[in-house]
Amino acid sequence: MSLLQSALSVFYPDQCVLCRALVDRPGALCAVCWRDTPFISGHVCDSCGTGLPGASDGGTDHCDDCLAIPRPWAQGRAAMAYEDAGRRLALALKHGDRTDLAAPAASWMAKAGCPVLETADVLIPVPIHWSRLLRRRYNQTAEIARALSGATGVPALVDALRRITATPIQDGLSVEGRFANVAGAISANTARAPGIAGRRVVLIDDVMTSGATLAAATEACHATGAGQVSVLVLARARKRT
C-alpha cells in the first residue's frame, strides 16, 4: 500500500459492501454479512450451479428444475443463492445504482465458475432493452462481465447480444409464462457475430430463476454459430422445501 493510500485509509476506511461496517480491504463483506450470504459450494447442479444435498460421486448431477426443463446450454454455475444477503446484493446491483458491487460479484463468480471459465473464449452478458437501459443508465450484467474479464483475462463482448423486444418484467409469471415472455426477444448483434461463431461462450447474468432469459440468450448464440455455450450467474433462485 502506498503512502497516499495509507493516508486515505485513515480518513476513508474500507467498509462492508452491504452494511458499511469496517473491513480490512475494499469490496469485502464483514463477518456478519459474510455469514448471511448463502455462497454455493460443494455438490452442485451441473446445469445451473444450485447446491445439491449429499456428496458428489464424481459424475454430473442435476437439480429437479434442470431435470424437468432441459437446458440448451452445456454447463452452468452460480456464486450464491438468491436469498438473504445474496438477494440484497443482487437487487442493490440491479436497481440501487451500486455498480461498485460488480467487482466483488465478479470475484465470487470467478471462484464459483472455474469449471466453465477455464475453457471460455468470450464472456457475453445477457442484454437489456435500450428503453430499460435508458432508465437504469447501465446494464448490471455488462458491468459484471467487464469486471470478470479483468479478473480472469477472458475477453468480454458486452454488446454481442441485443434485446430486440421490450418484454414485461418476469416477476409474478409462471414458468411457462416466463419462457413465452422472452421467446424471440434476444438476438445477436450482427456486427459481433465473428466474435461468437465457433467460440466457447460463457453467458453472464445476475440472477437465474426459471432460466428462460438465459435459454433465449443461449439460442441466440447458437443461431450465430457458437461452438459451446455455458452460463455463469451471481445468484440462483431456488425453491424452498
N, C-alpha and C positions, 0 to 999 in steps of 0.2 A: 504494500500500500504506500502510495506517495505521501509526501509531507502535506500536500494540499488536500488529498483525500482524508488523511488523518485529522486535519483541522476541521474539515467539513463534517466529518462524522461526529464531532463533539457537538456541533450545533444542529445537525440533521441526522440523528442516529437512525439506523435501519429499523424498519417497522414491519411487522407481520402483514402480509398482503391482504389478510382478511379482517383482523381485529385491531391492527395498529399497535399491538404490544411490541416491545423492543425485541429484536432478534439479532443474531450475530453476523448476518450477511444480507445483502439486498435480494428481494424476490423469494424470501423464505417464509415458512409458516412457523408460528410459535408452537410450543409444545402442546398447548390445549387444542389449537386448530388442527395441528397435525393428527392428534388423536381422533378428532372428529371428522377427518377426511377419509372417506372409505376407498383408499387405494386398493387396486386389484392386483393380486399376485398369486403365485402358485398355480393350481389346476384351473385352467380357463377353457371356455369355448373357443375352438379354433376359428370360428366364423365371425364372432363379434367381440370376443375378449371378456365376456362376463365371467365372474367367478363360478366355479362348479364345486359341488361337495366332494369330499374324498380326495384321494391322491391319484395322479395320472399313472397309467400303466405304461407310458411311453408312446402311446399312439395318439391319435387326434380324436377328441370328443367334442360334442356339440350340445348346446342348451336346447330346451324344449322349443323355444321360439324358432331357432335356426333349423331344427328338425321339421317343424311344421311349415316354415316358409323357406324354400330353397333360396340360397343367396347367389346372385350372379357373380360375386367376387370370389377370389381364391382363398383369402385368409383375412382375418380381422383381429385387432387388438384395441383395448381401451385402458386408459390410465386409472380411472376411478369409476365408482358407481354414481349415478345421478341422484344423490340423496344427501341429506345433512349438509356438511360443508362443501361436498362435491357439487351439489345443486347451487349453492350460493356462489361458488366460484364461477360456474358456467354462466349463470344469469348476470353476474357482475360484468363479465367479459362481453356478453352478448348485448345487454341492454343498459349497462351502467357506465359507459364511456371508459371502462377500465382496460384500455389497450395495454397498459403496463403488465397485465396478467398474462399476455401472450408468451412472454419469455419463460416464466415459471411453468406455464402449461406445457410449453414445448419441451422443457427439461423432463417433466414427468412422463410425457408421451414418448420421448426418445428412449427412456428406460423400458417402459411397457411394450413399446413397439419394435424392439430389437429383431424379432423373427420376421417382420415384414420390411423393416428398413434396411437390413443388411444386404439385400439384393436389389433394392429400389434404384431406378434410374431417374425418377422425377416425382416430385410432390405436387399434387393438384388439389387446391381447396374446392369444396363444394360452393358454388356461386349463389349469390342472392340477386334478385331482380333490381334493375337500376333504380326503380322508384323507391324500393326499401333502402338501397344504398344511399340515395339522396337524403332520406330522413335520418338514417343512422350515422351517416358520414364515414362509415368503414364497414368492411366485411370481417367479422371476427375470425372466420376460418382462414382468410387470407393472411391476417396478422399472425396467426399461429403457424401457418405454412412458412412464412418468411423467417420467423424465429426458429422453427425446426430445421430449416435449411441451413441457417447459421450455426446451429448446434451440431448438425450431422454431416454437413458438406454435400448433402443431396440437393441438387438444384430444384427450385420451385417455379412452376409456371402458374402464376396467380390468376391469369386471365385465359387459361386454356379452355374453360367451360363457361357457358353463358346460361343464365336463367331467362328463357325467352317468354315465359308466361308469369304474370304476377299472380301466383296462386294464393288463396286464402291461407291463413295460419293453420297448422296441423292440429293444434290443441283442441281436444274435445271430439276429434274424429275417430271413428272405428279404424281398425287396421285396414279393412277393405277401403274405407273412405280415404285414408292417408295415401294408399297406393294409387287410387283413382285420381286424387287431387294433384299428384305430381307427374302423372303419366304424360310423357312428351314435353315436359316443362323445361328440360335441360338439354342443351346441345353443345357440340364442340365449336369453339372459335376456329373457323377455317384457316385463319392466319397462323394458328398454333398447331394445326394438325400434324406437321412434321415432328413436333416435339412429343406427340402422343403415339404415333404409329410405330409399332414394333417395340415400344418401351415397356418396362415394368413399372407400372404406375401405382403410387400409394395415394388414395384419396384421403383428404384431411377434413374432418368435421368436428364441431364442438360437442354435439350430443347425438347419440343414436337412440331412437325409441323403437319404432317398428322396423326401421331400415329402408323405408320407402324412398326417401330422398337419396340415400346412398345407392340404392338399386338403380334409380333413374340416372344418376351420375355415372355409375358403372356402365350402364348400357350405352350412354353417350360416348364413353371412352372406347368400348368395344366396337361401336359403329365406326369409329375413326381408326381402328386397326391396332389398338393397344395390344401388346403381347401378353400382358397379365395385369390384373387389377386387384389390389388389396386395399383394405381400409384401416384407418387409424383415427380414433376419436378420443377426445378428452374424457367424456363421461358416457357411460352406458346406462340407460334407464332399465330397470329390471322389475319384474313382478314381485310383489310381496306375498309371502306364503302365510 
